[in-house]
Amino acid sequence: MIYLDYQATPPVAPEVTAAMEPWVAAKFANPHSPSRLGREAEAAIEVARGQVERAIDLEGGRVAFTGSATEALNWALKGTVEKAQPGRNRIITLATEHAAVLDTCEWLAGRGIDLTVLPVKRDGILDLESLDRELDERVLLVAVMLVNNEIGVLQPVGKIAQMAHDAGALMLCDAVQGLGRLAIPPGPDLVAVSAHKIHGPKGIGALWMRETAEPDPFIHGGGQESGLRSGTLSPQLCVGFGVAAKLASECREHDHAHVHILWRDAMRALGPDWEINGSTSLRYLGNLNIRRDGVDAARLLADLRDIAFSLGSACASGSGRPSHVLRALGLDDRQSRSSIRLGFGRYTTQDELIDACSRIASAARTQECLLA
Ligand code: PLP
């Protein structure tokens, strides 16, 4: 199997598996209990917290662990609304955000929040003037992701945070696909990340919160995570997240250079008949979302079962929903159905990527011949 679905989840790093192993069974103590074993687990969690904070690398805040980035985003949005000053009840977000943001915002809109979902330009990037026109003293929060999970484009998060602050609003950044791949620009007040997108374990995420912007608690109970997020922490998941974050920081330059080479190889092997969905310059190169007119992408997937790639968003796949991101770029349903996403990175070899892309190109040509 050639694995090209890194945006859904990349392989778990062997260093992560090894670091987690002792905490799975042997070191089973509750990290919130005062016994020596409990304190040892707590100490391991604090090391992991520091590693995640260093990977996020923003000043003036701290990280709380959550069960996923979806939870972190729900918490950031709902907990910020909960403590909003009277009169600040608007949220602005983008049409291309992840469902964890869009669906939560819609839920809040059903409870009285005034929601603005801004369109993006054809290249998938926000037009800052359209944001400027919307910002006023009623805006509570602007939520924009750093790297898009479906098409890989980068939003100008630093500038957006600055504009939000000038209007007295906060900025939430979904950095799930950006962490470890590029620096998170200074500015956001709340940042959501996920371990399994950086070669860590599934089932753990985190919310980085500026000291002045901590949302109200969303999950109530035992008062863990300084009373902000209740629930017994999992030492194995925290340790795995910490090691993945440390590796992400250490390997960033190497991973970046590797992905650059892979992108070039993929483009060459695919040939000239494919269009890139989204900006070709403002993007993370480990995400290649492409379309070829007339191709039935679902059939490509069925014909090439030993290559793992995606038709659109992994989170929405299987739901039968057409990609809201491709639609936001102005693509019609036919173009969306001709689009595939190839995701590669640290453990992808040049040979396997070239092999997979050549076979994808050849299968697409065969489809064309059959239709002709
Ligand atoms: N945000 C983005 C951009 C994502 O790609 C994903 C997962 O695909 C999420 C949020 C949700 O992350 P998690 O799987 O940790 O809930």
Residues whose N, C-alpha, C, O or C-beta is under 5 A from the ligand:
A	BS01	PLP	Q7 S68 A69 T70 H98 A100 V147 N149 D174 V176 Q177 S194 G205 C315
